[in-house]
């Protein structure tokens, strides 16, 4: 089995040595390089192509924040910040790290001076994150049987519950940012997060989503359109009158707050009038609670493997038969909006129900219609393109993370690509290079908000078959139609 390659970035030689020795306790990890500055980190990522980077934030020269920004634009790689809560001149560095693309925040206390069990969990966490960079052929694959159908409540839901762990901050931000300000339900969130980073995380969600986000407390009464995050080391339960009950975690509990606590209480208090979503994360927290929700008639969703940083928690839910739907990250938000308003499943979403899924959860695409891959990191643009193209009779796959392109291509034989070349995490030309590297020779059409001169330049750089400014939906259909004319 291929080993996952890790680059350690820290200006402390002692920290680098401890990290290296700790990570190499797992034979599936290999430290391929060490960097003392951000400049060295960027250079080594270019030459060594690691599967994972561990990043300190306080370093001389180019600091960790700038290094994250450069790497996510030029060489997108999973980055885990290993640091303590810190601020410089009033700047919350941990918040900035998440905002610039870091996948995860880990306190140094999880490595330095931690107990054996905590170190073991740290190693497993980083190994799973590093495996996101491995080829799918290097990973064990096993089919998951579809869940049997269970009747869903016809009553409108009262609460949306979201649970996540490893890789969760970015996944939660993606789902929440797709919800409108007039979203009719309150939202309860459980994220496994070190206490030192909790305030940074709440602020990150608030800014990324544009929704009111606050820490839940004993006086909280759930209100529509607001996001309530379970506090560290407190179990959050929902009561029948849509208020919060907080309790200390059970003795010797490893994970707190627990997603299961939220989901079980939703099933008990709300019966089928809830929506449960289980996102990326290590372990199986939330799976049993989601199953209980489903048996009570609630709508239940798990994130699909291709868009997960770590598939552990969603996979556990699938194996129990807890998921009514398996959805990619870009589809969860729009589906939840529809379900919250009592709407029926759209054909595109209904096709992804677990009862209709293929063994490896890849939806079958009818080949009598053209399949188009849309790549854009703006939720609104993705949804507009999807809806427009589906009305015109095309099958559509949307992707908001260019790092997932290789996986999408392995699972689907696409006929054309619609690309926003001004992605925040990867240059359009690099996206095209990745597509070509994986043998994709189909037409690429640019659809962007960039000015005309920039769009023409990007069209040449990407060797695109055509381009159009966003907003012209009729033009988009005409442009795509021309791609398929012989």
DAHU-V675036 format. One record per residue. RES is the residue in one letter. PHI is phi in radians with two decimals (* if undefined). D_LAST is the distance of its C-alpha to the last C-alpha in whole Angstrom. Layout:
((RES | PHI | D_LAST) (RES | PHI | D_LAST))
This chain:
((X | * | 44) (X | -1.16 | 43) (X | -1.50 | 45) (X | -1.52 | 44) (X | -1.70 | 45) (X | -2.12 | 47) (X | -1.91 | 48) (X | -1.74 | 51) (X | -2.15 | 51) (X | -2.90 | 55) (X | -1.40 | 57) (X | -1.64 | 60) (X | -1.13 | 61) (X | -1.15 | 63) (X | -1.08 | 60) (X | -1.09 | 57) (X | -1.14 | 60) (X | -1.09 | 60) (X | -1.08 | 57) (X | -1.07 | 56) (X | -1.12 | 59) (X | -1.17 | 58) (X | -1.14 | 54) (X | -1.41 | 55) (X | -1.15 | 57) (X | -1.69 | 54) (X | -1.14 | 52) (X | -1.54 | 49) (X | -1.99 | 49) (X | -2.40 | 49) (X | -1.46 | 50) (X | -1.66 | 48) (X | -3.05 | 50) (X | -2.35 | 52) (X | -2.27 | 52) (X | -1.76 | 55) (X | -2.42 | 53) (X | -1.12 | 49) (X | -1.05 | 49) (X | -1.13 | 49) (X | -1.06 | 47) (X | -1.07 | 44) (X | -1.11 | 45) (X | -1.27 | 45) (X | -1.12 | 42) (X | -1.06 | 40) (X | -1.59 | 42) (X | -1.70 | 43) (X | 0.87 | 40) (X | -1.21 | 42) (X | -1.50 | 41) (X | -2.66 | 43) (X | -2.12 | 45) (X | -1.68 | 49) (X | -2.23 | 50) (X | -1.45 | 53) (X | -1.76 | 53) (X | -1.64 | 56) (X | -2.46 | 56) (X | -1.23 | 57) (X | 1.20 | 54) (X | -1.20 | 51) (X | -1.31 | 52) (X | -1.12 | 50) (X | -1.09 | 48) (X | -1.13 | 47) (X | -1.11 | 46) (X | -1.05 | 44) (X | -1.05 | 42) (X | -1.14 | 41) (X | -1.11 | 40) (X | -1.21 | 38) (X | -1.51 | 36) (X | -1.71 | 36) (X | -2.46 | 36) (X | -0.93 | 36) (X | -2.49 | 39) (X | -1.00 | 41) (X | -2.14 | 44) (X | -1.95 | 47) (X | -1.45 | 50) (X | -1.97 | 53) (X | -2.73 | 56) (X | -1.95 | 58) (X | -1.04 | 58) (X | -2.63 | 59) (X | -2.53 | 59) (X | -2.26 | 59) (X | 0.91 | 60) (X | 1.42 | 59) (X | -1.62 | 56) (X | -1.40 | 55) (X | -1.16 | 53) (X | -1.20 | 52) (X | -1.07 | 50) (X | -1.11 | 49) (X | -1.11 | 48) (X | -1.10 | 46) (X | -1.10 | 44) (X | -1.58 | 43) (X | 2.15 | 41) (X | -1.06 | 44) (X | -1.42 | 43) (X | -2.72 | 47) (X | -2.01 | 50) (X | -2.25 | 53) (X | -1.25 | 57) (X | -1.08 | 59) (X | -1.13 | 61) (X | -1.29 | 59) (X | -2.08 | 59) (X | -1.55 | 63) (X | 1.40 | 66) (X | -1.40 | 64) (X | -1.31 | 65) (X | -1.02 | 63) (X | -1.17 | 61) (X | -1.15 | 60) (X | -1.13 | 59) (X | -1.04 | 57) (X | -1.18 | 55) (X | -1.08 | 54) (X | -1.10 | 53) (X | -1.10 | 51) (X | -1.05 | 50) (X | -1.24 | 48) (X | -1.11 | 47) (X | -1.15 | 45) (X | -1.16 | 44) (X | -1.13 | 43) (X | -1.20 | 41) (X | -1.13 | 38) (X | -1.59 | 37) (X | -1.34 | 37) (X | -1.16 | 35) (X | -1.03 | 34) (X | -1.16 | 35) (X | -1.50 | 38) (X | -1.88 | 39) (X | -1.17 | 41) (X | -2.10 | 39) (X | -2.50 | 40) (X | -1.20 | 39) (X | -2.07 | 41) (X | -1.18 | 41) (X | -1.14 | 40) (X | -1.36 | 43) (X | -1.19 | 45) (X | -1.18 | 44) (X | -2.30 | 47) (X | -1.01 | 47) (X | -1.82 | 46) (X | -1.01 | 49) (X | -1.58 | 48) (X | -1.36 | 50) (X | -1.17 | 49) (X | -1.23 | 49) (X | -1.96 | 52) (X | -2.70 | 51) (X | -1.83 | 48) (X | -1.98 | 49) (X | -2.10 | 47) (X | -2.22 | 48) (X | -2.70 | 47) (X | -2.45 | 48) (X | -1.04 | 47) (X | 1.43 | 44) (X | -1.22 | 45) (X | -0.94 | 45) (X | -1.22 | 41) (X | -1.15 | 40) (X | -1.09 | 43) (X | -1.06 | 42) (X | -1.15 | 38) (X | -1.19 | 39) (X | -1.14 | 42) (X | -1.19 | 40) (X | -1.52 | 37) (X | -1.59 | 40) (X | -1.28 | 41) (X | -1.13 | 45) (X | -1.66 | 46) (X | -0.96 | 45) (X | -1.41 | 47) (X | -2.07 | 49) (X | -1.26 | 51) (X | -2.19 | 49) (X | -1.83 | 51) (X | -2.15 | 50) (X | -2.10 | 52) (X | -2.27 | 51) (X | -1.19 | 52) (X | -2.60 | 54) (X | -1.05 | 57) (X | -1.02 | 59) (X | -1.06 | 59) (X | -1.79 | 55) (X | -1.09 | 56) (X | -1.07 | 56) (X | -1.08 | 53) (X | -1.12 | 51) (X | -1.07 | 52) (X | -1.12 | 51) (X | -1.06 | 48) (X | -1.09 | 47) (X | -1.07 | 48) (X | -1.26 | 47) (X | -1.25 | 43) (X | -1.67 | 43) (X | 1.33 | 45) (X | -1.78 | 47) (X | -1.18 | 51) (X | -2.19 | 51) (X | -2.57 | 55) (X | -1.30 | 57) (X | -1.25 | 58) (X | -2.45 | 62) (X | -1.14 | 65) (X | -1.69 | 65) (X | -1.18 | 61) (X | -2.09 | 60) (X | -1.08 | 56) (X | -2.15 | 55) (X | -0.99 | 51) (X | 1.39 | 49) (X | -1.93 | 51) (X | -1.92 | 50) (X | -2.09 | 54) (X | -1.80 | 54) (X | -1.10 | 56) (X | -1.27 | 59) (X | -1.07 | 59) (X | 0.98 | 62) (X | -2.38 | 62) (X | -1.53 | 60) (X | -1.80 | 59) (X | -2.10 | 59) (X | -1.75 | 59) (X | -1.76 | 61) (X | -1.04 | 61) (X | -1.56 | 62) (X | 1.05 | 59) (X | -1.99 | 61) (X | -1.86 | 61) (X | -2.11 | 63) (X | -1.95 | 64) (X | -2.36 | 65) (X | -1.12 | 66) (X | -1.20 | 64) (X | -1.05 | 66) (X | -0.99 | 68) (X | 1.15 | 66) (X | -1.23 | 63) (X | -1.55 | 60) (X | -1.98 | 58) (X | -2.76 | 59) (X | -1.22 | 57) (X | -1.86 | 56) (X | -1.15 | 53) (X | -1.04 | 54) (X | -1.03 | 57) (X | -1.11 | 55) (X | -1.16 | 53) (X | -1.08 | 56) (X | -1.19 | 58) (X | -1.11 | 55) (X | -1.11 | 55) (X | -1.28 | 59) (X | -1.42 | 59) (X | -1.89 | 56) (X | 0.97 | 55) (X | -1.55 | 52) (X | -1.66 | 51) (X | -2.49 | 50) (X | -2.18 | 46) (X | -1.97 | 46) (X | -2.22 | 44) (X | -1.90 | 44) (X | -1.83 | 43) (X | -0.79 | 42) (X | 2.94 | 46) (X | -1.53 | 48) (X | 1.65 | 50) (X | -2.32 | 50) (X | -1.04 | 52) (X | 1.71 | 51) (X | -1.17 | 49) (X | -1.16 | 53) (X | -1.14 | 53) (X | -1.14 | 49) (X | -1.08 | 50) (X | -1.10 | 53) (X | -1.05 | 51) (X | -1.12 | 49) (X | -1.17 | 52) (X | -1.52 | 53) (X | 1.73 | 50) (X | -1.33 | 48) (X | -1.39 | 45) (X | -2.29 | 44) (X | -2.38 | 41) (X | -2.15 | 41) (X | -1.27 | 38) (X | -1.31 | 36) (X | -1.10 | 36) (X | -1.07 | 33) (X | -1.77 | 34) (X | -1.48 | 38) (X | -1.25 | 40) (X | -2.41 | 42) (X | -1.55 | 41) (X | -1.00 | 45) (X | -1.14 | 46) (X | -1.05 | 43) (X | -1.09 | 43) (X | -1.07 | 47) (X | -1.10 | 46) (X | -1.11 | 43) (X | -1.12 | 46) (X | -1.45 | 48) (X | 1.39 | 46) (X | -1.50 | 46) (X | -1.77 | 43) (X | -1.28 | 41) (X | -2.33 | 38) (X | -2.01 | 36) (X | -2.24 | 34) (X | -1.23 | 33) (X | -1.00 | 35) (X | -1.24 | 32) (X | -1.69 | 32) (X | -1.07 | 36) (X | -1.00 | 37) (X | -1.01 | 35) (X | -1.13 | 36) (X | -1.08 | 40) (X | -1.04 | 40) (X | -1.14 | 38) (X | -1.17 | 41) (X | -1.13 | 44) (X | -1.66 | 43) (X | 1.39 | 44) (X | -1.36 | 40) (X | -1.41 | 38) (X | -1.08 | 36) (X | -1.32 | 32) (X | -0.97 | 30) (X | -1.16 | 28) (X | -1.36 | 32) (X | -1.05 | 33) (X | -1.13 | 31) (X | -1.71 | 32) (X | -1.03 | 36) (X | -1.09 | 38) (X | -1.19 | 38) (X | -1.92 | 35) (X | -1.34 | 34) (X | -1.24 | 33) (X | -0.93 | 36) (X | -1.72 | 34) (X | 1.20 | 33) (X | -1.60 | 30) (X | -1.13 | 28) (X | -1.26 | 26) (X | -1.91 | 23) (X | -1.12 | 21) (X | -1.52 | 18) (X | -1.43 | 17) (X | -2.19 | 16) (X | -1.25 | 14) (X | -1.86 | 17) (X | -2.04 | 17) (X | -1.71 | 20) (X | -1.86 | 22) (X | -2.04 | 24) (X | -2.83 | 27) (X | -1.68 | 31) (X | -1.83 | 32) (X | -0.95 | 32) (X | -1.11 | 32) (X | -1.15 | 28) (X | -1.06 | 27) (X | -1.16 | 28) (X | -1.10 | 27) (X | -1.11 | 23) (X | -1.06 | 24) (X | -1.09 | 25) (X | -1.11 | 23) (X | -1.23 | 20) (X | -1.16 | 22) (X | -1.12 | 22) (X | -1.49 | 19) (X | 1.72 | 18) (X | -1.68 | 17) (X | -1.49 | 20) (X | -2.33 | 21) (X | -2.05 | 23) (X | -1.89 | 25) (X | -2.49 | 27) (X | -1.77 | 30) (X | -2.19 | 31) (X | -1.10 | 29) (X | -1.15 | 32) (X | -1.66 | 30) (X | -1.06 | 27) (X | -1.02 | 27) (X | -1.14 | 29) (X | -1.06 | 26) (X | -1.26 | 23) (X | -1.18 | 26) (X | -1.65 | 26) (X | -2.49 | 23) (X | -1.62 | 19) (X | -1.43 | 17) (X | -1.81 | 13) (X | -2.85 | 14) (X | -2.18 | 17) (X | -1.80 | 19) (X | -2.20 | 22) (X | -1.49 | 25) (X | -1.33 | 26) (X | -1.73 | 29) (X | -1.22 | 30) (X | -1.33 | 34) (X | -1.91 | 34) (X | -2.73 | 32) (X | -1.16 | 30) (X | -0.99 | 26) (X | -1.10 | 26) (X | -1.24 | 28) (X | -1.06 | 26) (X | -1.09 | 22) (X | -1.03 | 25) (X | -1.10 | 26) (X | -1.06 | 22) (X | -1.18 | 21) (X | -1.05 | 25) (X | -1.60 | 24) (X | 1.41 | 21) (X | -1.46 | 18) (X | -1.98 | 15) (X | -1.29 | 13) (X | -1.12 | 12) (X | -2.10 | 15) (X | -2.09 | 16) (X | -1.56 | 20) (X | -2.43 | 22) (X | -2.56 | 25) (X | -1.66 | 29) (X | -1.13 | 29) (X | -1.16 | 30) (X | -1.04 | 27) (X | -1.11 | 29) (X | -1.14 | 29) (X | -1.13 | 25) (X | -1.11 | 24) (X | -1.09 | 26) (X | -1.16 | 25) (X | -1.09 | 21) (X | -1.19 | 22) (X | -1.05 | 24) (X | -1.56 | 21) (X | 0.90 | 19) (X | -1.34 | 17) (X | -1.36 | 13) (X | 3.13 | 15) (X | -2.70 | 18) (X | -2.78 | 21) (X | -1.36 | 24) (X | -1.11 | 25) (X | 1.90 | 27) (X | -1.64 | 24) (X | -1.24 | 23) (X | -1.10 | 21) (X | -1.13 | 19) (X | -1.07 | 18) (X | -1.11 | 16) (X | -1.11 | 14) (X | -1.11 | 14) (X | -1.16 | 13) (X | -1.04 | 10) (X | -1.16 | 8) (X | -1.10 | 8) (X | -1.76 | 6) (X | -1.48 | 4) (X | -1.43 | 0))
